[in-house]
């Protein structure tokens, strides 16, 4: 065994590039994540004065099938470039401090272009280092079963290294994908939407609750890490997609986020391990359609999204209820270690505690969405009754029969309204201890008087009914016809009875 040297097959490279991730857009997340890490290092080493001085610039050139991601962070020393970029899954990053730490994400672009190029220059060196990986050649090698090279040899075969002269003050790192083979990666709008939910970027200042979110996090000594990410040269920097309006399938505004509420999750030692926020809208009982790209609770580590909008579905009593909400859950601390696919975390005690308590929180929100529905429906029953009562007091009836019919319907409506009033009173009492319920209740009910029992006039209304004319009949004949009318009323619906009576009256008029 001492002289045994395992052979790591070439196909592992395909697994690390194409096979590991379901969504090709992950390459943007990986390269932005690496750039953000280096901006942190640049601030620590004094290359940049502050994080806001760092920039991550993404260029998508669909015509020339070119993608580049460039940062102005530390760059890499020329003496360390080959080790830093040539070694696979051998990152020297501190996993407790850095967002990326496995050293495999930088190879992600190999599966989606013909050439993957890394360019970098370190401040104080007059050299720009260029590493080119021939992805087209890599594909041929992997597909050729007669080639038995191991993974390390394959990487060395497809890699070329060059140095050219550069400005001493220049410091940057750039990833470039040439002849991109995946059209989705060249769709600027699609990538903007993706990054607006995945990347560690700021809230848009037009989202009125951004300051409230930062304040709550700062009160817990938590900083939401934000970086300036730009898409294409003339674009303003990217912001998270959160907004107040919620749109229908037809992109018409149907609801608004009225306020936000917070979720805190603590471990057994009462230490905060996750902090989140969610939007409180007036329609939490309705699903939010997918054209609202920010729908669903998103889970974030170091302000980078882990997984997708569906990752936290399973913690609701019914999966679909995650899409009734908009919000973020930030996990805190080094115990949350993203797995290789970055679609969730490695299992450990902290993650288990988080899951157990998150499920409790989401079950409460599940009930809250039903309470929101109750508020709307019960309020509607009360307003419907009061409108019917008003119509009843003003209506001119064709007969006593018609009045009795409407009175019966009004009585049924009043019974529902009384029950609705009792339900709303109970919900109001709950709202005194629950900010989210209070927001929805106050928005729907406002200052409306929901009392029902004594609503309406306390005096009987004197009614006068217009008589159907029976001018061709004698008084005795009229008595008989009216008795027939009574039988008709007892055996037919209101509308059919009145129609038949009218036909008879027209015949004898």
C-alpha positions, 0 to 999 in steps of 0.5 A: 500500500505504501507505493500505491498511487490512486488514479483519479480518472479524467471523467472527474473533471466533467463531474466537477463542471457539468455534472455537479450543478443543475443550473448552468448559471451557477458559474456567475455565482461562483465567480462573483463569490470568489471576487467578493472573497478577494475584495475582503482580502484586499480590504484586510491587506490595505489594497482597498480602503473599504469594501465599497471601493471594490467592484465586480464587473460582469460583461456579457457579449452575446454577439461574440459569445463572450463572458467576463467577470473582473474584480479590482481586488488583490489579484494573485502574485505571479509566483503563486498563480499556477498553484492557486489556479492549477490545483483542483479542490485544494483551496487554501481559503479559510472556510470560517472566513471565506464564502468559497473554500473548496477550490472547484468553482473556478473550473465551472466555466469549462463545461460551457465554453471553448476557452476558459481564461484567467488573467490577473495582476498583483499590486506592486508587480509589473506582470500580468499572468494569463492561464488559458484552459482549452475547454474544447480540447478537454471535451475531446479528451474526455470523449476519447476512450482510448485516452487514459490520462488521469485528471491532473494530467489532463488539466496540465495538457489543456493549460497554457501559462503566459506572462506579459508586462503590466502597470505596477499599480494594476491589481485585478482578477478576470475570468473570461469564457470565450465561445460560450456554448450555452445560450442561457448564459448569454441571456442578459435579462435572465442573468440579471434576474438570477444575480438579483436574487443570488449575488451578495448585492444591496437592497434597492433603496426604492424598497422601503424596508431595506433600512429596517432590515439593516437596523434589525441586523445591526442590533444583533451585531450582524453585518449584511455583506454587500458588494458592488456588482455591475452587469455590462459597462453602461449598466448601473450596479445590480440590486436585489429584486425586492419591491413592494408591488406583487403582480398577477400572471398578467403582470398587473399589480394585485397586492403590496407588501405593507410591512415586514416582520422578523424571524429569529432562530436560536440554538439550545444555548440561546445563541442566534443562529439565523435571522430572517425577514418576510414581507407582510402583504394584504393577500398572504392567502394567495400564491405569488406567481413566478413572474415575481422572481423574488417569491419564496423564502430564500436562504442565504449564507454570507448574503449569497443564496444557497439553493433556490426559491424552492429550497425551504418548501419542505419546512412548510406543512404544505410545500406551496405555502412557501410561495405565499411569502417573500423573504430571506433567512440568513444563517449565521456562524461557521457551523453552516457549511454549504455542500459542494453543490451549494444547494444546502448545508452539510449535516450537523447538530446546528443545522438540525436545530435550525431545521427543527425551529425553522419548521416551527416558525413556518408552521406559524406562518402557515397558520398566519396565511389562513388567518389572513384569509379569515380576515378578508372573508369575514370582513367581506361577509360583514360588509355584504350583510350591511349592503344587503340591509341598506338595499332592503331598507330602500327597495320597493317590492312587488309583493309581500311574497317578494319582501319575505323572500328578501327578508329571509335572505337578509336573515341568513346573511346577518347570521353569517355576519354575526359569526364573522364579527365574533371571529374578527374580534378574536383575530383582533385580540391575537393581533395585539401580540402579533405585529404581522396579524395587526398589519393585515387586520388594520389594512383590511378592517381599518376603522370600519365598524364591524358590529352587526347585531344592532345594525339597521333601523330599529323601526319597522318600515311601512311598505306599500306594494304595487298591485297587479291590475286585474281590470277585466275581472269582478271583485269576486274573480279577483279574490280567486285569482289572488288565492291562485297567486298565493298558491303560485308563490308557495310552489315556485321560486320568487322569479318564476312566481312573479313572472307567472303572476305578471303573465296572468295579470296581463291576460286579465287586464 
